[in-house]
Amino acid sequence: RRIIQSSDDPEGRPIGFWVLNWGSAKLVNFIAMILTQEMLGYEVVRSGLGDGSTTGLYATAGCADPNHYLTPNLTTGPKCSEQPDYAHHVALEVWDYADELAFFERLKAWPRVHPRDLGSIGYRGIEGMYVFRDQLHAANADGLLLEYYKDYNASRHKPWKYFDSYSAIDPARLKFCKDTTIHLNAKTYLEVSGDTDGVMIDSAGGVHDNEIERVGRCWDDHWWLAPSCREMPQNCIPVVTAGDGWYIQESMQKAAVYRLPWALAVGRTSRDWEEIGETHRVLPYWWKPTSSFPARQPEQIIFPPYDKQERDQGILISQADRVTLGKWASANLEGKAQPVHSMLARFSIPQGDIEKMVQQTTCDNDTSCAAVACEWLQRHERIWKDWITVQCEAGMGPVDKNATFLPSNATDRSACHFCPPGCFSEAAESGDGWVCSHCPAGRSSTSSGGARFGCENCPAGYFQGPPEGQLCRKYEVHEGELCTACPGGRYSFETGSTDCLRCPEGKVSEYSRGSSACIA
């Protein structure tokens, strides 16, 4: 299989897929990796697991440790470099709330490492804060509608009676605040809420826009407490999210503005987040497409309608819109593996298909995840065939599914094979890589793939006639021989012969085959 090579890495490396650590993202990565390996012929590797969408940006920028992007120092945290040693080339299902503006601002001095946006992955995401149905029904019986944000208002209601205390959750199952998005710059939160007690000066001494940077304040090392319940923490409703703190910044704003008595924390791992949701009465961050919490049937909490103008200013107190999910590639992928780059640009999974797939597997193990991905590929060849543009390297040419070599304008290319003896590789007229063509009459080649430098003249005693048609095929020649030997009674006395001459009357060929002269 092919690998990515460069002058500073002559041994090369496989194409690295940085996999975001949730079910739907794992599924689409399996689909893309299978196509890259089996259809395009490249070696692939899962180069790492990302805690959140933003890690996908840092991974495809060549950063060696994307999960530490929250660390202020680029070189010691995510380990980014102006001359990266790319291990991660692809990140799929990057939710567009990933802080792209902050990312590109942070790496503005290194424009050549900026990853390439390959567009939408086809389906869209929905995310927000949800309430489990059993808690919803218990509150409804008492006249409280927990599917609406207003009924969480601590000034009017007592919603905490339907939830566990946040202190009941084992802190060993939670991330420290400093390792989550609670620790991001809280300037916008402060402007929206005026909550000076909910933030603190960054202990790392960060400065942003000539101002001392402030981040979310933590209680008990793991929790951010909303203003409406800080004086009585026992009334704070535990709100638990996953990853690096998905939806935390939005939840902080909503909690402060609407007086929601929330305590926000992040599960240490995805499994911790799921088990907390399965065993405690909490409010979970949840999203679609996903198969988490099937027994508890989460329902989304409804906030005021989506307000694009506010959201463009970073004010996140309205209902979230459906989220575009993107595909990102490293800056070097197109030049090093153009067929893969081209396939990923076309890669698009229908909404209904991904929703069905996540119901078939949680992708807790690779075996079940790969099985569902393979089944989708087998059932939907008509979809993914349109993504594949097979472009072959020098020495090779495109073939169809029956391994028949194809001309340069063929659309049913399925793979690349080395050009066989009797053929040579030349640049396709369409510009789509290289194709295998017949050597012209009087010339041939001896080995597979060795013909990339052209064809050689047949030696004296041998010949090669005009090719039959344009498609490349194997010549029937003896192993190690360049062309077809002249049979007994015939000869060719010069190189590059297209046929053999009959020996004059009274003479016979010098040898039983391969004669360059006739003798008496």
VOLO-925918 format. One line per 10 residues: number of its first residue (from 1); their letters; for each residue x, z, y of C-alpha. Coordinates in pm, whole numbers. Each point is the difference from the previous one (the first is absolute). Example, Ala and Ser with C-alpha at 12.3 -4.5 7.8 and 13.67 -1.06 7.14 Angstrom:
residues 2
1) AS) 1230/780/-450 ~ 137/-66/344
END
This chain:
residues 520
1) RRIIQSSDDP) 0/0/0 ~ 104/-55/359 ~ 121/274/231 ~ 67/31/373 ~ 365/-61/84 ~ 201/32/320 ~ 362/-30/109 ~ 41/379/8 ~ -180/46/-334 ~ 115/-285/-227
11) EGRPIGFWVL) -144/165/-312 ~ -344/-5/162 ~ -302/222/-53 ~ -362/-33/-108 ~ -285/-28/246 ~ -98/357/87 ~ -367/94/35 ~ -51/319/202 ~ -321/130/-159 ~ -235/214/207
21) NWGSAKLVNF) -107/292/-214 ~ -372/-47/-65 ~ -202/-191/-256 ~ -107/-317/181 ~ 350/-53/146 ~ 156/43/-344 ~ -242/-256/-145 ~ 75/-273/253 ~ 373/64/-39 ~ -27/-48/-375
31) IAMILTQEML) -185/-328/58 ~ 263/-121/248 ~ 294/113/-216 ~ -138/-172/-310 ~ -43/-328/190 ~ 344/29/160 ~ 166/55/-336 ~ -203/-210/-240 ~ -102/-293/220 ~ 281/-21/255
41) GYEVVRSGLG) 283/115/-223 ~ 143/284/213 ~ 116/337/-125 ~ -207/280/156 ~ 25/377/26 ~ -216/277/139 ~ 252/117/258 ~ -183/319/102 ~ -330/180/59 ~ -130/51/354
51) DGSTTGLYAT) -194/304/119 ~ -182/-197/271 ~ -49/-342/154 ~ 263/53/268 ~ 266/31/-270 ~ -71/-365/-87 ~ 121/-106/344 ~ 321/199/-27 ~ 61/-120/-357 ~ -24/-368/91
61) AGCADPNHYL) 224/62/303 ~ 275/82/-247 ~ -9/378/42 ~ 136/170/-311 ~ -224/311/9 ~ -335/-103/158 ~ -184/319/-99 ~ 207/191/257 ~ -106/-214/296 ~ -137/308/180
71) TPNLTTGPKC) 356/129/47 ~ 99/-81/362 ~ 344/-141/-84 ~ -35/-352/-145 ~ 332/1/-180 ~ -23/344/-163 ~ -378/8/-61 ~ -137/-330/-129 ~ 362/-129/-10 ~ -54/-319/193
81) SEQPDYAHHV) 282/-231/106 ~ 60/-304/219 ~ 159/-161/-307 ~ -225/117/-282 ~ 75/-24/-368 ~ -347/-120/-92 ~ -135/170/-313 ~ -368/-25/102 ~ -138/-347/75 ~ -379/31/-29
91) ALEVWDYADE) -268/254/98 ~ -366/-71/-80 ~ -323/162/123 ~ 150/143/317 ~ -293/144/196 ~ 13/-128/357 ~ -24/348/150 ~ 365/34/-105 ~ 162/57/337 ~ 139/-350/45
101) LAFFERLKAW) 51/31/376 ~ 205/319/-41 ~ 190/-154/-290 ~ 103/-315/187 ~ 81/202/313 ~ 224/223/-207 ~ 185/-297/-150 ~ -3/-219/312 ~ 380/-2/18 ~ 16/-167/-343
111) PRVHPRDLGS) -242/-294/22 ~ 155/-192/-287 ~ -108/267/-252 ~ -364/3/111 ~ -218/-74/-305 ~ -235/-299/-10 ~ -379/43/10 ~ -149/-223/-274 ~ -362/65/99 ~ -297/160/-173
121) IGYRGIEGMY) -5/81/-370 ~ -359/-127/-17 ~ -206/316/-35 ~ -50/269/264 ~ 6/378/-13 ~ -235/276/110 ~ 133/348/69 ~ -109/326/152 ~ -100/357/-68 ~ -247/46/-282
131) VFRDQLHAAN) -214/280/-140 ~ -66/47/-370 ~ -359/-54/-105 ~ -54/345/-155 ~ 98/170/327 ~ -208/-250/194 ~ -311/79/-204 ~ 53/376/27 ~ 16/-25/381 ~ -294/-243/14
141) ADGLLLEYYK) -213/256/-180 ~ 71/238/288 ~ -80/-263/263 ~ 362/-89/81 ~ 97/-369/-15 ~ 372/-1/-82 ~ 12/-379/-8 ~ -21/12/383 ~ 286/132/211 ~ -231/191/239
151) DYNASRHKPW) -103/246/-271 ~ 361/120/-30 ~ 2/116/364 ~ 112/365/-14 ~ -194/83/320 ~ -334/-84/-163 ~ 40/30/-376 ~ 184/188/-274 ~ 111/-279/-234 ~ 288/203/-148
161) KYFDSYSAID) -234/180/-242 ~ -4/-314/-217 ~ 379/-14/-33 ~ 288/207/-135 ~ 237/176/237 ~ 316/-199/64 ~ 199/307/-108 ~ -139/-46/-353 ~ 210/-315/-46 ~ 341/49/-158
171) PARLKFCKDT) 260/-83/269 ~ 236/-124/-273 ~ -234/-299/-33 ~ 35/-90/369 ~ 269/-170/206 ~ 170/182/283 ~ -133/-116/337 ~ 344/-119/107 ~ -11/-258/-281 ~ -337/-146/103
181) TIHLNAKTYL) -164/-190/284 ~ -105/335/150 ~ 356/-5/127 ~ -42/-333/183 ~ 5/-25/378 ~ -317/177/121 ~ -4/-142/353 ~ -326/-193/-50 ~ -163/296/-177 ~ 89/223/294
191) EVSGDTDGVM) -143/-251/249 ~ -325/-38/-197 ~ -54/368/-81 ~ 186/206/264 ~ 84/232/-291 ~ 342/136/97 ~ -16/270/-267 ~ -33/-262/-275 ~ 341/-153/72 ~ 357/120/32
201) IDSAGGVHDN) 333/-132/121 ~ 175/-203/-268 ~ 263/227/-154 ~ 226/-303/-42 ~ 8/-32/378 ~ -147/-349/15 ~ -60/-170/334 ~ -264/-272/46 ~ -56/-191/327 ~ 228/250/174
211) EIERVGRCWD) -226/287/-111 ~ 77/274/-248 ~ -180/-103/-317 ~ -281/218/-132 ~ -135/-5/-352 ~ -287/171/-179 ~ 34/376/-39 ~ -20/148/-348 ~ -146/318/-137 ~ 143/142/-323
221) DHWWLAPSCR) 245/-296/-16 ~ -263/-233/-148 ~ -319/0/211 ~ -102/-123/342 ~ -301/202/123 ~ -264/-146/232 ~ -73/183/332 ~ -352/100/-111 ~ 119/219/-288 ~ 345/125/99
231) EMPQNCIPVV) -129/340/107 ~ -187/38/-330 ~ 212/-193/-255 ~ -226/110/-284 ~ -258/-243/141 ~ 234/-300/-9 ~ -118/-265/-247 ~ 291/-137/-209 ~ 48/-374/56 ~ 257/-146/-237
241) TAGDGWYIQE) 158/-343/11 ~ 284/-167/-190 ~ 307/-219/45 ~ 200/84/309 ~ -314/130/173 ~ -247/-287/-3 ~ -262/24/276 ~ 145/327/137 ~ 42/-110/361 ~ -357/-133/9
251) SMQKAAVYRL) -135/319/-159 ~ 181/218/254 ~ -164/-185/289 ~ -347/11/-156 ~ 29/370/-84 ~ 101/93/353 ~ -250/-219/188 ~ -306/72/-219 ~ 81/369/-69 ~ 35/-48/-373
261) PWALAVGRTS) 137/312/-172 ~ 259/-181/-209 ~ 332/102/-151 ~ 209/-309/-80 ~ 264/-24/-271 ~ 166/-260/-225 ~ 25/11/-380 ~ 357/22/-126 ~ -63/-293/-234 ~ -292/-232/-60
271) RDWEEIGETH) -81/196/-314 ~ 1/329/195 ~ -240/-153/252 ~ -234/-116/-279 ~ 8/332/-185 ~ -68/196/320 ~ -304/-223/56 ~ -115/39/-360 ~ 31/381/-11 ~ -76/118/356
281) RVLPYWWKPT) -281/-39/251 ~ 187/-197/264 ~ -47/-304/221 ~ 220/-278/-138 ~ 147/-295/180 ~ -123/-292/-212 ~ 3/-375/14 ~ -115/-316/-171 ~ 105/-174/-216 ~ 83/298/-223
291) SSFPARQPEQ) -127/169/-313 ~ 90/361/90 ~ -263/276/-39 ~ -255/-202/-204 ~ -185/315/-112 ~ -34/150/349 ~ -129/-316/171 ~ 139/31/355 ~ -216/-112/292 ~ 148/-91/336
301) IIFPPYDKQE) -55/222/305 ~ -154/-209/277 ~ 147/14/352 ~ -99/-188/320 ~ 16/-380/-42 ~ 334/-180/4 ~ 138/-38/353 ~ 274/-262/14 ~ 85/62/365 ~ 65/368/-65
311) RDQGILISQA) 191/-65/-318 ~ 227/-251/173 ~ 102/290/225 ~ 70/227/-298 ~ -324/198/42 ~ -124/42/-359 ~ -325/191/33 ~ -239/-281/-100 ~ -79/-121/-353 ~ 285/-198/-150
321) DRVTLGKWAS) -57/-370/-55 ~ 82/-177/-326 ~ 377/-20/-23 ~ 202/-319/-44 ~ 247/38/-286 ~ 320/-193/41 ~ 298/-149/-182 ~ 356/40/130 ~ 324/-163/-108 ~ 364/61/88
331) ANLEGKAQPV) 161/-231/253 ~ 225/-154/-267 ~ -264/-75/-265 ~ -103/-345/125 ~ 359/-125/11 ~ 100/153/-333 ~ -319/-53/-205 ~ -222/-247/183 ~ -244/-54/-291 ~ -69/373/-13
341) HSMLARFSIP) -47/21/376 ~ -239/-296/-13 ~ -201/150/-289 ~ -35/335/177 ~ -117/-170/321 ~ -289/-152/-201 ~ -62/311/-213 ~ -361/115/52 ~ -217/219/-224 ~ -380/-12/51
351) QGDIEKMVQQ) -171/326/103 ~ -227/11/-302 ~ 289/-55/-240 ~ 213/289/125 ~ -301/233/-1 ~ -66/-87/-364 ~ 365/44/-95 ~ 33/350/149 ~ -299/107/-209 ~ 186/-112/-313
361) TTCDNDTSCA) 317/202/61 ~ 138/269/229 ~ 350/-141/-63 ~ 124/344/-99 ~ 217/-181/-253 ~ 158/-344/13 ~ -146/-114/-332 ~ -364/17/107 ~ 78/-135/346 ~ 190/-301/-138
371) AVACEWLQRH) -276/-67/-254 ~ -268/-24/270 ~ 227/-220/214 ~ 65/-232/-296 ~ -369/-25/-80 ~ -73/-101/360 ~ 271/-268/-14 ~ -137/-139/-326 ~ -355/-17/137 ~ 84/-140/343
381) ERIWKDWITV) 260/-272/-45 ~ -198/-224/234 ~ 65/252/281 ~ 369/74/-44 ~ 100/-356/-88 ~ -60/-88/365 ~ 258/261/105 ~ 284/-148/-205 ~ 228/-261/150 ~ 277/-49/-251
391) QCEAGMGPVD) 321/-98/182 ~ 295/-53/-227 ~ 368/49/73 ~ 271/-263/-46 ~ 54/-80/-368 ~ -368/62/-80 ~ -334/-173/34 ~ -371/91/-16 ~ -197/-21/-326 ~ -365/42/-88
401) KNATFLPSNA) -140/253/-247 ~ 103/-232/-288 ~ 363/-6/126 ~ -29/-366/105 ~ 215/-82/301 ~ -196/-94/311 ~ 61/-226/301 ~ 58/140/348 ~ -362/-35/114 ~ -158/173/-302
411) TDRSACHFCP) -237/288/74 ~ -21/148/-352 ~ 349/150/-3 ~ 18/315/-214 ~ 374/75/-31 ~ 355/-134/41 ~ 215/-125/-289 ~ 359/-120/-5 ~ 34/-377/12 ~ 71/-125/-355
421) PGCFSEAAES) 279/-241/-103 ~ -62/-345/144 ~ -149/137/322 ~ 127/140/327 ~ -137/226/271 ~ -75/-135/345 ~ -180/131/307 ~ -372/-73/-13 ~ -127/-250/255 ~ -275/248/90
431) GDGWVCSHCP) 264/259/94 ~ -131/240/-268 ~ 326/87/-174 ~ 164/-218/-265 ~ -135/-226/-276 ~ 148/-152/-315 ~ 41/-377/6 ~ 138/-251/-252 ~ 357/-104/35 ~ 8/-370/96
441) AGRSSTSSGG) 81/-270/-254 ~ 363/15/-113 ~ 35/367/86 ~ -94/330/-164 ~ 77/372/-27 ~ 95/220/-292 ~ -145/348/44 ~ -305/187/127 ~ 32/95/365 ~ 348/-146/19
451) ARFGCENCPA) -136/-313/158 ~ -49/161/339 ~ 317/-178/120 ~ -124/-346/-102 ~ 36/-232/-296 ~ 314/-149/-155 ~ 68/-361/-101 ~ -41/-67/-369 ~ 346/-51/-158 ~ 100/-328/-163
461) GYFQGPPEGQ) -170/-28/-339 ~ -314/168/129 ~ -298/-104/207 ~ -312/134/166 ~ -294/-227/69 ~ -250/30/287 ~ -213/317/-18 ~ -349/-30/-142 ~ -225/110/285 ~ 84/251/269
471) LCRKYEVHEG) -50/326/-188 ~ 310/167/-134 ~ 30/39/-379 ~ 275/74/-247 ~ 212/-292/-119 ~ 68/-26/-370 ~ 377/18/1 ~ 246/172/-231 ~ 118/342/115 ~ 299/-27/233
481) ELCTACPGGR) -53/-372/64 ~ -85/-116/348 ~ -198/-318/-79 ~ -131/-194/-300 ~ 275/-145/-220 ~ 4/-375/-58 ~ -108/-63/-361 ~ 205/-192/-257 ~ 45/-367/91 ~ -32/75/374
491) YSFETGSTDC) 239/122/271 ~ 37/74/372 ~ 340/-49/156 ~ -62/159/342 ~ -131/328/129 ~ -354/27/136 ~ -146/-249/-247 ~ -377/-38/-17 ~ 7/-179/-337 ~ 239/-97/-278
501) LRCPEGKVSE) 125/-353/-70 ~ -17/-167/-340 ~ 341/-66/-156 ~ 94/-371/2 ~ -43/-195/-323 ~ 278/77/-242 ~ 73/343/146 ~ -124/350/-73 ~ -18/314/209 ~ 307/219/3
511) YSRGSSACIA) -197/301/-127 ~ -335/58/-165 ~ -122/149/331 ~ 138/38/351 ~ 220/-312/0 ~ 158/-133/318 ~ 131/-318/-163 ~ -45/-232/-297 ~ 267/-97/-248 ~ 51/-292/-237
END
